[in-house]
């Protein structure tokens, strides 16, 4: 079963600031939008204790906010 994670992204001083509402407290950042899914999986693994391998199949929906 795939996990769906929503990456809400907003520009902040040259970075994309990312919040993932499905994982309370998950905030990360990336330089480019194409780097967001990997950053989200890494942070979700650290915060939830799930292995990165478990989250590799996660569907990361990237929502760009102005």
Buried (B, 14 or more C-beta within 10 A) or exposed (E): EEBEBBBBBEEEEEBBBBBBEBBEEBEBBBEEEEBBBEBBBEBBBEBBEBEEEBBEEBEBEBEEEE
